[in-house]
Amino acid sequence: KGFGFIKDDDSEQEYFVHASGLIDEVRENDQVSFDLQEGRKGLNAVNVKVI
């Protein structure tokens, strides 16, 4: 697909993530760390790494 969403367990907020923002290969339900960056439509997850 090339994109998806990451849900923050603490805030329940969902953030858009594009494949270019991934450092590691991520699968559904993986625990990840990420940074937030302002995008055109709000905050995007970038530098996404499996923890």
N, C-alpha and C positions, 0 to 999 in steps of 0.2 A: 504494500500500500504506500509506504513512504512517509506515513505520519500516523499519529495516534494521540492519546491523552494519558497523562499521569495524574493519579489521584493522591493528594497529600493525606496520609492517614490522620494526622493531627487536626487539620482544618477542614477536611472533606472537600477542599477546593480542587478542581481539575485544571490542569495546565496542558496546553497544546504542545506537542513535541514533533519536530520534523526529523526524518532520518539523518539529516546533516548535523543534528544536535546530539547524536548518540556517539559515545566513545566505545561502549561495549555492545554486543548483541543482546537485546532485551526481549524477554518472552513475557506473556501475560502472567501476572501475579509475582513477578520478580520484585525483590526489594531493591530499590535504587537510591542513589544520591544524585542531586542535580542542583544547578544554579538557575536563577530566574533572570530573564532578560526581557526588556520591554519590546514588544512586537507591534505590528500594525493594528492588531485587534486585542491587545492586552498582553499579559505576561506569558512568555514561552519558557518551557523547560529546555535548558541547554547543558552541555557537559554531563550528560546522563551516564552514570556508571553503575553497574551491578555491585551490591555490597554483600 
